[in-house]
Amino acid sequence: EQLKKYKEHHGDLDTITDKSIGSWVASQRRHYKLMQEGKPSSMNDERLKKLTSIGLAMTVKRGRNKKSSSGPSWDEFFEQLR
């Protein structure tokens, strides 16, 4: 429910700034990866369907210093924090 509210407020789930929600999402993604690898995981098809139905991407593209179409590069974001 908190994830749905977060999405309603922020418009998407691309960058989660709330620490507790972000940690939970990271855990769900870890369990998804374990499930994909055939390892023990709390993720199952029903949970996966619920998460993806609200627009949560289970995999994220990561790259150093690459400009993303969804936002500023790491360096640009870091400069904004200074």
PDB file with one MODEL, atoms N, CA, C and O in Angstrom:
MODEL        1
ATOM      1  N   GLU A   1       0.822  -1.200   0.000  1.00  0.00           N
ATOM      2  CA  GLU A   1       0.000   0.000   0.000  1.00  0.00           C
ATOM      3  C   GLU A   1       0.864   1.263   0.000  1.00  0.00           C
ATOM      4  O   GLU A   1       0.553   2.230  -0.695  1.00  0.00           O
ATOM      5  N   GLN A   2       1.946   1.253   0.777  1.00  0.00           N
ATOM      6  CA  GLN A   2       2.848   2.410   0.802  1.00  0.00           C
ATOM      7  C   GLN A   2       3.487   2.638  -0.561  1.00  0.00           C
ATOM      8  O   GLN A   2       3.702   3.779  -0.972  1.00  0.00           O
ATOM      9  N   LEU A   3       3.788   1.550  -1.259  1.00  0.00           N
ATOM     10  CA  LEU A   3       4.405   1.663  -2.579  1.00  0.00           C
ATOM     11  C   LEU A   3       3.428   2.311  -3.565  1.00  0.00           C
ATOM     12  O   LEU A   3       3.823   3.144  -4.381  1.00  0.00           O
ATOM     13  N   LYS A   4       2.166   1.927  -3.484  1.00  0.00           N
ATOM     14  CA  LYS A   4       1.139   2.538  -4.347  1.00  0.00           C
ATOM     15  C   LYS A   4       1.011   4.027  -4.047  1.00  0.00           C
ATOM     16  O   LYS A   4       0.936   4.843  -4.965  1.00  0.00           O
ATOM     17  N   LYS A   5       0.985   4.380  -2.775  1.00  0.00           N
ATOM     18  CA  LYS A   5       0.876   5.793  -2.388  1.00  0.00           C
ATOM     19  C   LYS A   5       2.091   6.577  -2.870  1.00  0.00           C
ATOM     20  O   LYS A   5       1.966   7.712  -3.331  1.00  0.00           O
ATOM     21  N   TYR A   6       3.264   5.963  -2.758  1.00  0.00           N
ATOM     22  CA  TYR A   6       4.487   6.624  -3.216  1.00  0.00           C
ATOM     23  C   TYR A   6       4.384   6.914  -4.709  1.00  0.00           C
ATOM     24  O   TYR A   6       4.714   8.011  -5.161  1.00  0.00           O
ATOM     25  N   LYS A   7       3.922   5.923  -5.473  1.00  0.00           N
ATOM     26  CA  LYS A   7       3.797   6.099  -6.915  1.00  0.00           C
ATOM     27  C   LYS A   7       2.787   7.193  -7.242  1.00  0.00           C
ATOM     28  O   LYS A   7       3.031   8.018  -8.123  1.00  0.00           O
ATOM     29  N   GLU A   8       1.656   7.207  -6.542  1.00  0.00           N
ATOM     30  CA  GLU A   8       0.642   8.240  -6.770  1.00  0.00           C
ATOM     31  C   GLU A   8       1.211   9.632  -6.514  1.00  0.00           C
ATOM     32  O   GLU A   8       0.929  10.571  -7.258  1.00  0.00           O
ATOM     33  N   HIS A   9       2.001   9.756  -5.475  1.00  0.00           N
ATOM     34  CA  HIS A   9       2.564  11.055  -5.108  1.00  0.00           C
ATOM     35  C   HIS A   9       3.692  11.492  -6.046  1.00  0.00           C
ATOM     36  O   HIS A   9       3.775  12.662  -6.420  1.00  0.00           O
ATOM     37  N   HIS A  10       4.555  10.550  -6.424  1.00  0.00           N
ATOM     38  CA  HIS A  10       5.751  10.886  -7.212  1.00  0.00           C
ATOM     39  C   HIS A  10       5.591  10.627  -8.711  1.00  0.00           C
ATOM     40  O   HIS A  10       6.416  11.078  -9.506  1.00  0.00           O
ATOM     41  N   GLY A  11       4.548   9.912  -9.098  1.00  0.00           N
ATOM     42  CA  GLY A  11       4.289   9.679 -10.515  1.00  0.00           C
ATOM     43  C   GLY A  11       4.894   8.415 -11.092  1.00  0.00           C
ATOM     44  O   GLY A  11       4.403   7.911 -12.101  1.00  0.00           O
ATOM     45  N   ASP A  12       5.942   7.890 -10.484  1.00  0.00           N
ATOM     46  CA  ASP A  12       6.547   6.645 -10.970  1.00  0.00           C
ATOM     47  C   ASP A  12       7.350   6.000  -9.848  1.00  0.00           C
ATOM     48  O   ASP A  12       7.414   6.509  -8.729  1.00  0.00           O
ATOM     49  N   LEU A  13       7.954   4.877 -10.175  1.00  0.00           N
ATOM     50  CA  LEU A  13       8.771   4.148  -9.204  1.00  0.00           C
ATOM     51  C   LEU A  13      10.205   4.008  -9.696  1.00  0.00           C
ATOM     52  O   LEU A  13      10.926   3.102  -9.278  1.00  0.00           O
ATOM     53  N   ASP A  14      10.617   4.909 -10.588  1.00  0.00           N
ATOM     54  CA  ASP A  14      11.959   4.837 -11.164  1.00  0.00           C
ATOM     55  C   ASP A  14      13.046   5.143 -10.142  1.00  0.00           C
ATOM     56  O   ASP A  14      14.044   4.427 -10.069  1.00  0.00           O
ATOM     57  N   THR A  15      12.866   6.187  -9.361  1.00  0.00           N
ATOM     58  CA  THR A  15      13.834   6.581  -8.350  1.00  0.00           C
ATOM     59  C   THR A  15      13.097   6.749  -7.027  1.00  0.00           C
ATOM     60  O   THR A  15      12.298   7.672  -6.865  1.00  0.00           O
ATOM     61  N   ILE A  16      13.367   5.861  -6.096  1.00  0.00           N
ATOM     62  CA  ILE A  16      12.654   5.880  -4.816  1.00  0.00           C
ATOM     63  C   ILE A  16      13.534   6.563  -3.780  1.00  0.00           C
ATOM     64  O   ILE A  16      14.613   6.075  -3.442  1.00  0.00           O
ATOM     65  N   THR A  17      13.060   7.695  -3.283  1.00  0.00           N
ATOM     66  CA  THR A  17      13.845   8.487  -2.343  1.00  0.00           C
ATOM     67  C   THR A  17      13.533   8.165  -0.886  1.00  0.00           C
ATOM     68  O   THR A  17      14.320   8.509  -0.004  1.00  0.00           O
ATOM     69  N   ASP A  18      12.419   7.522  -0.616  1.00  0.00           N
ATOM     70  CA  ASP A  18      12.063   7.129   0.744  1.00  0.00           C
ATOM     71  C   ASP A  18      12.918   5.924   1.135  1.00  0.00           C
ATOM     72  O   ASP A  18      12.866   4.880   0.484  1.00  0.00           O
ATOM     73  N   LYS A  19      13.705   6.075   2.199  1.00  0.00           N
ATOM     74  CA  LYS A  19      14.679   5.047   2.579  1.00  0.00           C
ATOM     75  C   LYS A  19      14.027   3.705   2.903  1.00  0.00           C
ATOM     76  O   LYS A  19      14.515   2.669   2.449  1.00  0.00           O
ATOM     77  N   SER A  20      12.953   3.693   3.666  1.00  0.00           N
ATOM     78  CA  SER A  20      12.343   2.415   4.050  1.00  0.00           C
ATOM     79  C   SER A  20      11.693   1.734   2.849  1.00  0.00           C
ATOM     80  O   SER A  20      11.803   0.517   2.698  1.00  0.00           O
ATOM     81  N   ILE A  21      11.020   2.499   1.996  1.00  0.00           N
ATOM     82  CA  ILE A  21      10.416   1.910   0.800  1.00  0.00           C
ATOM     83  C   ILE A  21      11.509   1.446  -0.156  1.00  0.00           C
ATOM     84  O   ILE A  21      11.407   0.371  -0.748  1.00  0.00           O
ATOM     85  N   GLY A  22      12.546   2.251  -0.306  1.00  0.00           N
ATOM     86  CA  GLY A  22      13.655   1.885  -1.176  1.00  0.00           C
ATOM     87  C   GLY A  22      14.334   0.599  -0.738  1.00  0.00           C
ATOM     88  O   GLY A  22      14.693  -0.230  -1.574  1.00  0.00           O
ATOM     89  N   SER A  23      14.512   0.427   0.554  1.00  0.00           N
ATOM     90  CA  SER A  23      15.128  -0.797   1.082  1.00  0.00           C
ATOM     91  C   SER A  23      14.240  -2.006   0.810  1.00  0.00           C
ATOM     92  O   SER A  23      14.723  -3.076   0.440  1.00  0.00           O
ATOM     93  N   TRP A  24      12.936  -1.821   0.998  1.00  0.00           N
ATOM     94  CA  TRP A  24      11.998  -2.911   0.753  1.00  0.00           C
ATOM     95  C   TRP A  24      12.005  -3.300  -0.722  1.00  0.00           C
ATOM     96  O   TRP A  24      12.025  -4.485  -1.055  1.00  0.00           O
ATOM     97  N   VAL A  25      11.989  -2.306  -1.601  1.00  0.00           N
ATOM     98  CA  VAL A  25      12.015  -2.566  -3.042  1.00  0.00           C
ATOM     99  C   VAL A  25      13.318  -3.283  -3.425  1.00  0.00           C
ATOM    100  O   VAL A  25      13.293  -4.230  -4.211  1.00  0.00           O
ATOM    101  N   ALA A  26      14.439  -2.841  -2.879  1.00  0.00           N
ATOM    102  CA  ALA A  26      15.714  -3.499  -3.166  1.00  0.00           C
ATOM    103  C   ALA A  26      15.670  -4.967  -2.740  1.00  0.00           C
ATOM    104  O   ALA A  26      16.195  -5.839  -3.432  1.00  0.00           O
ATOM    105  N   SER A  27      15.044  -5.227  -1.604  1.00  0.00           N
ATOM    106  CA  SER A  27      14.910  -6.600  -1.131  1.00  0.00           C
ATOM    107  C   SER A  27      14.043  -7.421  -2.084  1.00  0.00           C
ATOM    108  O   SER A  27      14.357  -8.578  -2.366  1.00  0.00           O
ATOM    109  N   GLN A  28      12.964  -6.835  -2.577  1.00  0.00           N
ATOM    110  CA  GLN A  28      12.093  -7.547  -3.523  1.00  0.00           C
ATOM    111  C   GLN A  28      12.840  -7.869  -4.808  1.00  0.00           C
ATOM    112  O   GLN A  28      12.671  -8.944  -5.383  1.00  0.00           O
ATOM    113  N   ARG A  29      13.664  -6.931  -5.252  1.00  0.00           N
ATOM    114  CA  ARG A  29      14.454  -7.161  -6.463  1.00  0.00           C
ATOM    115  C   ARG A  29      15.501  -8.252  -6.243  1.00  0.00           C
ATOM    116  O   ARG A  29      15.764  -9.051  -7.141  1.00  0.00           O
ATOM    117  N   ARG A  30      16.099  -8.287  -5.048  1.00  0.00           N
ATOM    118  CA  ARG A  30      17.066  -9.352  -4.735  1.00  0.00           C
ATOM    119  C   ARG A  30      16.382 -10.710  -4.766  1.00  0.00           C
ATOM    120  O   ARG A  30      16.915 -11.674  -5.313  1.00  0.00           O
ATOM    121  N   HIS A  31      15.182 -10.775  -4.165  1.00  0.00           N
ATOM    122  CA  HIS A  31      14.458 -12.043  -4.132  1.00  0.00           C
ATOM    123  C   HIS A  31      13.980 -12.449  -5.525  1.00  0.00           C
ATOM    124  O   HIS A  31      13.909 -13.638  -5.836  1.00  0.00           O
ATOM    125  N   TYR A  32      13.659 -11.482  -6.349  1.00  0.00           N
ATOM    126  CA  TYR A  32      13.298 -11.775  -7.739  1.00  0.00           C
ATOM    127  C   TYR A  32      14.492 -12.401  -8.467  1.00  0.00           C
ATOM    128  O   TYR A  32      14.350 -13.390  -9.186  1.00  0.00           O
ATOM    129  N   LYS A  33      15.663 -11.806  -8.266  1.00  0.00           N
ATOM    130  CA  LYS A  33      16.873 -12.333  -8.908  1.00  0.00           C
ATOM    131  C   LYS A  33      17.150 -13.753  -8.433  1.00  0.00           C
ATOM    132  O   LYS A  33      17.494 -14.622  -9.235  1.00  0.00           O
ATOM    133  N   LEU A  34      17.001 -13.992  -7.131  1.00  0.00           N
ATOM    134  CA  LEU A  34      17.197 -15.343  -6.602  1.00  0.00           C
ATOM    135  C   LEU A  34      16.205 -16.310  -7.237  1.00  0.00           C
ATOM    136  O   LEU A  34      16.576 -17.423  -7.610  1.00  0.00           O
ATOM    137  N   MET A  35      14.961 -15.897  -7.362  1.00  0.00           N
ATOM    138  CA  MET A  35      13.933 -16.733  -7.977  1.00  0.00           C
ATOM    139  C   MET A  35      14.317 -17.066  -9.417  1.00  0.00           C
ATOM    140  O   MET A  35      14.169 -18.207  -9.856  1.00  0.00           O
ATOM    141  N   GLN A  36      14.812 -16.065 -10.153  1.00  0.00           N
ATOM    142  CA  GLN A  36      15.224 -16.273 -11.540  1.00  0.00           C
ATOM    143  C   GLN A  36      16.376 -17.268 -11.638  1.00  0.00           C
ATOM    144  O   GLN A  36      16.491 -18.004 -12.618  1.00  0.00           O
ATOM    145  N   GLU A  37      17.220 -17.282 -10.618  1.00  0.00           N
ATOM    146  CA  GLU A  37      18.379 -18.185 -10.595  1.00  0.00           C
ATOM    147  C   GLU A  37      18.024 -19.566 -10.041  1.00  0.00           C
ATOM    148  O   GLU A  37      18.882 -20.445  -9.965  1.00  0.00           O
ATOM    149  N   GLY A  38      16.756 -19.756  -9.653  1.00  0.00           N
ATOM    150  CA  GLY A  38      16.331 -21.039  -9.109  1.00  0.00           C
ATOM    151  C   GLY A  38      16.764 -21.268  -7.681  1.00  0.00           C
ATOM    152  O   GLY A  38      16.790 -22.407  -7.213  1.00  0.00           O
ATOM    153  N   LYS A  39      17.105 -20.197  -6.980  1.00  0.00           N
ATOM    154  CA  LYS A  39      17.557 -20.280  -5.594  1.00  0.00           C
ATOM    155  C   LYS A  39      16.393 -19.992  -4.655  1.00  0.00           C
ATOM    156  O   LYS A  39      15.391 -19.412  -5.075  1.00  0.00           O
ATOM    157  N   PRO A  40      16.510 -20.393  -3.378  1.00  0.00           N
ATOM    158  CA  PRO A  40      15.441 -20.112  -2.420  1.00  0.00           C
ATOM    159  C   PRO A  40      15.151 -18.614  -2.326  1.00  0.00           C
ATOM    160  O   PRO A  40      16.062 -17.790  -2.241  1.00  0.00           O
ATOM    161  N   SER A  41      13.862 -18.286  -2.344  1.00  0.00           N
ATOM    162  CA  SER A  41      13.454 -16.887  -2.361  1.00  0.00           C
ATOM    163  C   SER A  41      12.037 -16.761  -1.827  1.00  0.00           C
ATOM    164  O   SER A  41      11.233 -17.686  -1.940  1.00  0.00           O
ATOM    165  N   SER A  42      11.742 -15.608  -1.248  1.00  0.00           N
ATOM    166  CA  SER A  42      10.369 -15.348  -0.806  1.00  0.00           C
ATOM    167  C   SER A  42       9.507 -14.832  -1.955  1.00  0.00           C
ATOM    168  O   SER A  42       8.296 -14.675  -1.803  1.00  0.00           O
ATOM    169  N   MET A  43      10.135 -14.566  -3.112  1.00  0.00           N
ATOM    170  CA  MET A  43       9.389 -14.088  -4.277  1.00  0.00           C
ATOM    171  C   MET A  43       8.661 -15.266  -4.918  1.00  0.00           C
ATOM    172  O   MET A  43       9.197 -16.369  -5.026  1.00  0.00           O
ATOM    173  N   ASN A  44       7.422 -15.000  -5.341  1.00  0.00           N
ATOM    174  CA  ASN A  44       6.674 -16.014  -6.080  1.00  0.00           C
ATOM    175  C   ASN A  44       5.906 -15.318  -7.203  1.00  0.00           C
ATOM    176  O   ASN A  44       5.907 -14.090  -7.293  1.00  0.00           O
ATOM    177  N   ASP A  45       5.260 -16.096  -8.045  1.00  0.00           N
ATOM    178  CA  ASP A  45       4.575 -15.525  -9.203  1.00  0.00           C
ATOM    179  C   ASP A  45       3.482 -14.537  -8.817  1.00  0.00           C
ATOM    180  O   ASP A  45       3.292 -13.523  -9.489  1.00  0.00           O
ATOM    181  N   GLU A  46       2.768 -14.826  -7.743  1.00  0.00           N
ATOM    182  CA  GLU A  46       1.691 -13.925  -7.299  1.00  0.00           C
ATOM    183  C   GLU A  46       2.255 -12.573  -6.852  1.00  0.00           C
ATOM    184  O   GLU A  46       1.732 -11.524  -7.229  1.00  0.00           O
ATOM    185  N   ARG A  47       3.316 -12.601  -6.054  1.00  0.00           N
ATOM    186  CA  ARG A  47       3.939 -11.360  -5.602  1.00  0.00           C
ATOM    187  C   ARG A  47       4.521 -10.584  -6.784  1.00  0.00           C
ATOM    188  O   ARG A  47       4.381  -9.364  -6.864  1.00  0.00           O
ATOM    189  N   LEU A  48       5.167 -11.292  -7.688  1.00  0.00           N
ATOM    190  CA  LEU A  48       5.744 -10.660  -8.862  1.00  0.00           C
ATOM    191  C   LEU A  48       4.666  -9.964  -9.686  1.00  0.00           C
ATOM    192  O   LEU A  48       4.858  -8.837 -10.142  1.00  0.00           O
ATOM    193  N   LYS A  49       3.551 -10.626  -9.873  1.00  0.00           N
ATOM    194  CA  LYS A  49       2.444 -10.045 -10.634  1.00  0.00           C
ATOM    195  C   LYS A  49       1.918  -8.778  -9.961  1.00  0.00           C
ATOM    196  O   LYS A  49       1.630  -7.790 -10.635  1.00  0.00           O
ATOM    197  N   LYS A  50       1.795  -8.805  -8.655  1.00  0.00           N
ATOM    198  CA  LYS A  50       1.325  -7.622  -7.915  1.00  0.00           C
ATOM    199  C   LYS A  50       2.287  -6.450  -8.082  1.00  0.00           C
ATOM    200  O   LYS A  50       1.865  -5.318  -8.314  1.00  0.00           O
ATOM    201  N   LEU A  51       3.582  -6.732  -7.962  1.00  0.00           N
ATOM    202  CA  LEU A  51       4.579  -5.670  -8.056  1.00  0.00           C
ATOM    203  C   LEU A  51       4.644  -5.067  -9.458  1.00  0.00           C
ATOM    204  O   LEU A  51       4.701  -3.848  -9.619  1.00  0.00           O
ATOM    205  N   THR A  52       4.636  -5.925 -10.453  1.00  0.00           N
ATOM    206  CA  THR A  52       4.724  -5.408 -11.818  1.00  0.00           C
ATOM    207  C   THR A  52       3.423  -4.735 -12.245  1.00  0.00           C
ATOM    208  O   THR A  52       3.437  -3.864 -13.114  1.00  0.00           O
ATOM    209  N   SER A  53       2.295  -5.129 -11.643  1.00  0.00           N
ATOM    210  CA  SER A  53       1.009  -4.524 -12.009  1.00  0.00           C
ATOM    211  C   SER A  53       0.934  -3.046 -11.615  1.00  0.00           C
ATOM    212  O   SER A  53       0.147  -2.288 -12.184  1.00  0.00           O
ATOM    213  N   ILE A  54       1.743  -2.645 -10.654  1.00  0.00           N
ATOM    214  CA  ILE A  54       1.743  -1.223 -10.271  1.00  0.00           C
ATOM    215  C   ILE A  54       2.921  -0.471 -10.889  1.00  0.00           C
ATOM    216  O   ILE A  54       3.166   0.692 -10.571  1.00  0.00           O
ATOM    217  N   GLY A  55       3.639  -1.147 -11.769  1.00  0.00           N
ATOM    218  CA  GLY A  55       4.691  -0.464 -12.518  1.00  0.00           C
ATOM    219  C   GLY A  55       6.090  -0.576 -11.952  1.00  0.00           C
ATOM    220  O   GLY A  55       6.975   0.178 -12.354  1.00  0.00           O
ATOM    221  N   LEU A  56       6.311  -1.492 -11.034  1.00  0.00           N
ATOM    222  CA  LEU A  56       7.659  -1.653 -10.480  1.00  0.00           C
ATOM    223  C   LEU A  56       8.499  -2.515 -11.415  1.00  0.00           C
ATOM    224  O   LEU A  56       8.149  -3.661 -11.698  1.00  0.00           O
ATOM    225  N   ALA A  57       9.603  -1.960 -11.888  1.00  0.00           N
ATOM    226  CA  ALA A  57      10.545  -2.718 -12.712  1.00  0.00           C
ATOM    227  C   ALA A  57      11.371  -3.597 -11.779  1.00  0.00           C
ATOM    228  O   ALA A  57      11.929  -3.113 -10.794  1.00  0.00           O
ATOM    229  N   MET A  58      11.445  -4.868 -12.087  1.00  0.00           N
ATOM    230  CA  MET A  58      12.173  -5.786 -11.216  1.00  0.00           C
ATOM    231  C   MET A  58      13.666  -5.799 -11.500  1.00  0.00           C
ATOM    232  O   MET A  58      14.451  -6.269 -10.675  1.00  0.00           O
ATOM    233  N   THR A  59      14.058  -5.298 -12.636  1.00  0.00           N
ATOM    234  CA  THR A  59      15.483  -5.155 -12.931  1.00  0.00           C
ATOM    235  C   THR A  59      15.737  -3.695 -13.251  1.00  0.00           C
ATOM    236  O   THR A  59      14.884  -3.015 -13.822  1.00  0.00           O
ATOM    237  N   VAL A  60      16.901  -3.226 -12.885  1.00  0.00           N
ATOM    238  CA  VAL A  60      17.262  -1.843 -13.168  1.00  0.00           C
ATOM    239  C   VAL A  60      18.588  -1.832 -13.900  1.00  0.00           C
ATOM    240  O   VAL A  60      19.492  -2.611 -13.597  1.00  0.00           O
ATOM    241  N   LYS A  61      18.689  -0.945 -14.857  1.00  0.00           N
ATOM    242  CA  LYS A  61      19.945  -0.808 -15.590  1.00  0.00           C
ATOM    243  C   LYS A  61      20.856   0.105 -14.793  1.00  0.00           C
ATOM    244  O   LYS A  61      20.463   1.185 -14.350  1.00  0.00           O
ATOM    245  N   ARG A  62      22.069  -0.355 -14.628  1.00  0.00           N
ATOM    246  CA  ARG A  62      23.038   0.445 -13.885  1.00  0.00           C
ATOM    247  C   ARG A  62      24.246   0.679 -14.757  1.00  0.00           C
ATOM    248  O   ARG A  62      24.660  -0.194 -15.520  1.00  0.00           O
ATOM    249  N   GLY A  63      24.801   1.854 -14.639  1.00  0.00           N
ATOM    250  CA  GLY A  63      26.014   2.159 -15.380  1.00  0.00           C
ATOM    251  C   GLY A  63      26.663   3.376 -14.770  1.00  0.00           C
ATOM    252  O   GLY A  63      25.977   4.297 -14.328  1.00  0.00           O
ATOM    253  N   ARG A  64      27.945   3.384 -14.743  1.00  0.00           N
ATOM    254  CA  ARG A  64      28.665   4.515 -14.156  1.00  0.00           C
ATOM    255  C   ARG A  64      28.748   5.661 -15.142  1.00  0.00           C
ATOM    256  O   ARG A  64      29.086   5.487 -16.312  1.00  0.00           O
ATOM    257  N   ASN A  65      28.427   6.838 -14.629  1.00  0.00           N
ATOM    258  CA  ASN A  65      28.584   8.084 -15.374  1.00  0.00           C
ATOM    259  C   ASN A  65      27.856   8.091 -16.714  1.00  0.00           C
ATOM    260  O   ASN A  65      28.253   8.811 -17.630  1.00  0.00           O
ATOM    261  N   LYS A  66      26.815   7.311 -16.832  1.00  0.00           N
ATOM    262  CA  LYS A  66      26.049   7.309 -18.069  1.00  0.00           C
ATOM    263  C   LYS A  66      24.799   8.146 -17.877  1.00  0.00           C
ATOM    264  O   LYS A  66      24.153   8.083 -16.832  1.00  0.00           O
ATOM    265  N   LYS A  67      24.469   8.914 -18.869  1.00  0.00           N
ATOM    266  CA  LYS A  67      23.270   9.734 -18.818  1.00  0.00           C
ATOM    267  C   LYS A  67      22.070   8.832 -19.053  1.00  0.00           C
ATOM    268  O   LYS A  67      22.046   8.056 -20.009  1.00  0.00           O
ATOM    269  N   SER A  68      21.086   8.933 -18.192  1.00  0.00           N
ATOM    270  CA  SER A  68      19.875   8.141 -18.316  1.00  0.00           C
ATOM    271  C   SER A  68      18.757   9.019 -18.849  1.00  0.00           C
ATOM    272  O   SER A  68      18.684  10.208 -18.539  1.00  0.00           O
ATOM    273  N   SER A  69      17.896   8.430 -19.644  1.00  0.00           N
ATOM    274  CA  SER A  69      16.770   9.191 -20.165  1.00  0.00           C
ATOM    275  C   SER A  69      15.784   9.533 -19.054  1.00  0.00           C
ATOM    276  O   SER A  69      14.951  10.422 -19.225  1.00  0.00           O
ATOM    277  N   SER A  70      15.866   8.844 -17.920  1.00  0.00           N
ATOM    278  CA  SER A  70      14.932   9.101 -16.828  1.00  0.00           C
ATOM    279  C   SER A  70      15.459  10.132 -15.832  1.00  0.00           C
ATOM    280  O   SER A  70      14.774  10.438 -14.857  1.00  0.00           O
ATOM    281  N   GLY A  71      16.644  10.667 -16.051  1.00  0.00           N
ATOM    282  CA  GLY A  71      17.143  11.652 -15.108  1.00  0.00           C
ATOM    283  C   GLY A  71      18.588  12.007 -15.347  1.00  0.00           C
ATOM    284  O   GLY A  71      19.199  11.577 -16.325  1.00  0.00           O
ATOM    285  N   PRO A  72      19.127  12.800 -14.435  1.00  0.00           N
ATOM    286  CA  PRO A  72      20.516  13.252 -14.586  1.00  0.00           C
ATOM    287  C   PRO A  72      21.511  12.117 -14.365  1.00  0.00           C
ATOM    288  O   PRO A  72      21.182  11.103 -13.748  1.00  0.00           O
ATOM    289  N   SER A  73      22.717  12.295 -14.868  1.00  0.00           N
ATOM    290  CA  SER A  73      23.767  11.309 -14.645  1.00  0.00           C
ATOM    291  C   SER A  73      24.158  11.338 -13.174  1.00  0.00           C
ATOM    292  O   SER A  73      23.742  12.225 -12.429  1.00  0.00           O
ATOM    293  N   TRP A  74      24.953  10.370 -12.767  1.00  0.00           N
ATOM    294  CA  TRP A  74      25.405  10.314 -11.377  1.00  0.00           C
ATOM    295  C   TRP A  74      26.142  11.595 -11.014  1.00  0.00           C
ATOM    296  O   TRP A  74      25.893  12.178  -9.959  1.00  0.00           O
ATOM    297  N   ASP A  75      27.053  12.036 -11.888  1.00  0.00           N
ATOM    298  CA  ASP A  75      27.828  13.246 -11.613  1.00  0.00           C
ATOM    299  C   ASP A  75      26.936  14.478 -11.493  1.00  0.00           C
ATOM    300  O   ASP A  75      27.127  15.307 -10.604  1.00  0.00           O
ATOM    301  N   GLU A  76      25.963  14.592 -12.390  1.00  0.00           N
ATOM    302  CA  GLU A  76      25.045  15.738 -12.335  1.00  0.00           C
ATOM    303  C   GLU A  76      24.225  15.717 -11.048  1.00  0.00           C
ATOM    304  O   GLU A  76      24.019  16.756 -10.421  1.00  0.00           O
ATOM    305  N   PHE A  77      23.764  14.541 -10.660  1.00  0.00           N
ATOM    306  CA  PHE A  77      22.986  14.423  -9.428  1.00  0.00           C
ATOM    307  C   PHE A  77      23.853  14.773  -8.217  1.00  0.00           C
ATOM    308  O   PHE A  77      23.415  15.486  -7.314  1.00  0.00           O
ATOM    309  N   PHE A  78      25.080  14.266  -8.210  1.00  0.00           N
ATOM    310  CA  PHE A  78      25.981  14.554  -7.109  1.00  0.00           C
ATOM    311  C   PHE A  78      26.223  16.053  -6.977  1.00  0.00           C
ATOM    312  O   PHE A  78      26.226  16.589  -5.869  1.00  0.00           O
ATOM    313  N   GLU A  79      26.425  16.730  -8.104  1.00  0.00           N
ATOM    314  CA  GLU A  79      26.637  18.177  -8.090  1.00  0.00           C
ATOM    315  C   GLU A  79      25.434  18.914  -7.504  1.00  0.00           C
ATOM    316  O   GLU A  79      25.594  19.931  -6.829  1.00  0.00           O
ATOM    317  N   GLN A  80      24.240  18.407  -7.760  1.00  0.00           N
ATOM    318  CA  GLN A  80      23.040  19.028  -7.209  1.00  0.00           C
ATOM    319  C   GLN A  80      22.990  18.895  -5.695  1.00  0.00           C
ATOM    320  O   GLN A  80      22.398  19.733  -5.015  1.00  0.00           O
ATOM    321  N   LEU A  81      23.604  17.853  -5.171  1.00  0.00           N
ATOM    322  CA  LEU A  81      23.607  17.629  -3.722  1.00  0.00           C
ATOM    323  C   LEU A  81      24.592  18.527  -2.991  1.00  0.00           C
ATOM    324  O   LEU A  81      24.441  18.756  -1.791  1.00  0.00           O
ATOM    325  N   ARG A  82      25.597  19.041  -3.693  1.00  0.00           N
ATOM    326  CA  ARG A  82      26.642  19.839  -3.058  1.00  0.00           C
ATOM    327  C   ARG A  82      26.132  21.172  -2.608  1.00  0.00           C
ATOM    328  O   ARG A  82      26.889  21.967  -2.052  1.00  0.00           O
TER     329      ARG A  82
ENDMDL
END
